[in-house]
Amino acid sequence: MRTMLGLFAAALLLAASIGNAIGGEKVIDDFRSNPDQRWRFIADTVMGGVSTGKVAFRTEGGVSFAEMTGEVSTANNGGFIQFRRKVNAPPEGITGVRLVARGNGQRYFVHLRTSGMMMPWQYYQAPFEAGSGWREIPIPLTAFKRSGSLLRKVPWAASIRSVGIVAYGQDHTAKVQVREIGWY
């Protein structure tokens, strides 16, 4: 009986520590508390493009999320809208980015920037599909493609300094919602 109680107690402790790792330090944002102070919207207009959009932070049915909407245009050498935030170095041992998202069926991207990037056009990029229902989307760091040959092939986790959700590369109407983003 003592052995059974000991095993039960150990299992509870293990479950609690796993829950804390997933729901605590590994969550970048759940959009509940003043997300407008951490995230900023950026469009290609900063470099002469003509894309338009916005990010809004909403709560519906007790679920908080970021919603980016807009029109992406490749005219005038443009082609993106995004919302981005700075992050502290991820916890040791992470192997990817995880988000819970939904949208209008379009392809969107996660962009990562690292401490060694000096130019605004440098980033690592990985695609994801945003369908009509909430879906957890894990993206391994190995799936991120570098924007230029001078960058490492795979982003070094400890050097990641910002994360962004991006509508990019084609003329389309963007609507993507993200209710959580984190590391795994």
PAVEX-32495 format. One line per 3 residues: number of its first residue (from 1); for each residue x, z, y of C-alpha. Coordinates in Angstrom, 3 decimals. Layout:
NUM = X Z Y | ...;
% end
This chain:
1 = 0.000 0.000 0.000 | 2.853 0.868 2.396 | 4.465 -2.465 1.673;
4 = 1.221 -4.288 2.477 | 0.855 -2.393 5.768 | 4.471 -3.142 6.647;
7 = 3.997 -6.850 5.949 | 0.768 -6.872 7.964 | 2.500 -5.189 10.936;
10 = 5.409 -7.648 10.740 | 2.979 -10.580 10.667 | 1.188 -9.250 13.754;
13 = 4.479 -8.865 15.627 | 5.553 -12.377 14.668 | 2.198 -13.842 15.764;
16 = 2.420 -12.006 19.087 | 5.942 -13.272 19.746 | 4.943 -16.855 18.890;
19 = 1.905 -16.591 21.164 | 4.056 -15.320 24.026 | 6.556 -18.136 23.590;
22 = 3.846 -20.797 23.576 | 1.572 -19.295 26.208 | 4.143 -17.538 28.383;
25 = 7.587 -18.704 29.399 | 7.167 -22.203 27.964 | 4.158 -23.068 30.127;
28 = 5.214 -24.908 33.264 | 1.742 -24.868 34.804 | -1.884 -24.280 33.866;
31 = -3.169 -25.132 37.373 | -5.000 -21.823 37.821 | -3.256 -20.032 40.672;
34 = -2.519 -21.981 43.875 | -1.176 -25.158 42.247 | -1.250 -26.904 45.631;
37 = 1.741 -24.753 46.594 | 3.823 -26.075 43.666 | 2.801 -29.717 43.275;
40 = 3.090 -32.580 45.734 | 1.684 -36.086 45.753 | 4.027 -39.040 46.304;
43 = 3.166 -42.747 46.517 | 5.298 -45.867 46.763 | 4.483 -45.967 50.496;
46 = 7.666 -43.901 51.015 | 9.549 -47.144 50.293 | 7.180 -49.778 51.676;
49 = 4.647 -50.061 48.836 | 0.892 -50.088 49.362 | -0.449 -47.916 46.516;
52 = -2.913 -45.211 47.540 | -4.143 -42.037 45.920 | -4.331 -38.274 45.919;
55 = -4.080 -35.230 43.709 | -6.829 -32.602 43.697 | -6.907 -29.280 41.880;
58 = -10.254 -28.488 40.310 | -12.008 -26.045 38.024 | -14.973 -27.085 35.891;
61 = -16.538 -24.943 33.189 | -13.743 -22.401 33.500 | -11.042 -25.059 32.956;
64 = -8.548 -25.605 35.781 | -6.742 -28.923 36.064 | -4.966 -31.375 38.342;
67 = -6.668 -34.728 38.894 | -4.740 -37.689 40.242 | -6.776 -40.691 41.357;
70 = -5.871 -43.838 43.208 | -5.081 -47.527 43.238 | -1.668 -48.586 42.000;
73 = -0.465 -51.871 43.491 | 2.722 -53.757 42.689 | 2.439 -55.649 46.004;
76 = 5.317 -55.292 48.465 | 7.708 -54.102 45.686 | 5.534 -51.059 45.011;
79 = 3.819 -49.801 41.925 | 3.434 -46.031 41.604 | 1.614 -42.867 42.543;
82 = 2.586 -39.467 41.172 | 2.329 -35.731 41.476 | 5.476 -33.726 40.900;
85 = 6.846 -30.212 41.027 | 10.201 -28.526 40.824 | 10.890 -26.400 37.742;
88 = 13.401 -23.789 36.726 | 15.704 -24.712 33.871 | 13.655 -24.752 30.656;
91 = 14.105 -22.025 28.045 | 16.970 -22.577 25.648 | 16.120 -24.568 22.564;
94 = 13.268 -26.710 23.903 | 12.992 -30.184 22.423 | 10.174 -31.741 24.416;
97 = 7.384 -31.706 26.967 | 3.806 -30.889 25.996 | 0.740 -31.618 28.079;
100 = -3.014 -31.413 27.688 | -4.549 -34.399 29.444 | -7.459 -36.810 29.661;
103 = -8.170 -39.871 31.776 | -9.575 -43.361 31.987 | -7.809 -44.853 28.984;
106 = -4.790 -46.084 30.935 | -1.119 -45.534 30.142 | 0.584 -42.916 32.295;
109 = 4.078 -41.473 32.308 | 5.897 -38.173 32.479 | 8.985 -38.343 34.680;
112 = 11.806 -35.838 34.473 | 14.568 -35.450 37.038 | 17.758 -33.544 36.355;
115 = 20.255 -31.673 38.501 | 22.753 -34.553 38.443 | 20.379 -37.123 39.926;
118 = 21.139 -38.006 43.518 | 19.035 -41.113 44.149 | 15.213 -41.043 44.330;
121 = 14.937 -43.964 41.877 | 16.697 -42.033 39.088 | 14.507 -40.420 36.427;
124 = 13.735 -40.206 32.739 | 10.356 -41.650 31.748 | 8.067 -41.343 28.716;
127 = 4.588 -42.888 28.351 | 1.360 -41.284 27.198 | -2.204 -42.517 26.826;
130 = -4.942 -40.575 28.629 | -8.249 -41.091 26.805 | -11.646 -39.678 27.688;
133 = -11.295 -36.328 25.881 | -8.815 -33.494 26.362 | -5.876 -34.042 24.037;
136 = -2.603 -32.208 23.475 | 0.286 -34.644 23.824 | 3.770 -33.644 22.649;
139 = 6.605 -35.848 23.935 | 10.079 -35.235 22.478 | 13.018 -35.435 24.895;
142 = 14.379 -38.250 22.721 | 11.348 -40.377 23.732 | 12.347 -40.330 27.418;
145 = 14.074 -43.484 28.633 | 16.623 -43.361 31.408 | 16.094 -45.403 34.567;
148 = 19.703 -46.600 34.678 | 22.791 -46.916 32.521 | 24.707 -44.279 34.485;
151 = 22.438 -41.536 33.128 | 22.797 -39.818 29.771 | 20.756 -41.504 27.039;
154 = 18.665 -38.350 26.482 | 17.993 -35.798 29.229 | 19.905 -32.562 28.832;
157 = 17.180 -29.893 28.726 | 19.108 -27.256 30.706 | 19.521 -29.675 33.634;
160 = 15.825 -30.595 34.107 | 14.745 -29.714 37.656 | 11.406 -31.473 38.172;
163 = 8.506 -32.905 36.211 | 5.998 -35.482 37.389 | 2.868 -37.230 36.162;
166 = 3.001 -40.887 37.187 | 0.731 -43.937 37.297 | 3.235 -46.763 37.302;
169 = 4.186 -50.373 36.916 | 0.929 -52.332 36.945 | -2.017 -52.968 39.239;
172 = -4.754 -50.597 38.124 | -7.153 -47.806 39.044 | -5.632 -44.463 38.128;
175 = -7.535 -41.385 37.034 | -5.680 -38.799 35.006 | -6.359 -35.094 34.606;
178 = -3.851 -32.536 33.311 | -4.914 -28.998 32.465 | -1.598 -27.726 31.113;
181 = 1.998 -28.846 30.990 | 4.859 -27.052 29.298 | 7.853 -27.166 26.998;
184 = 8.044 -27.008 23.229;
% end
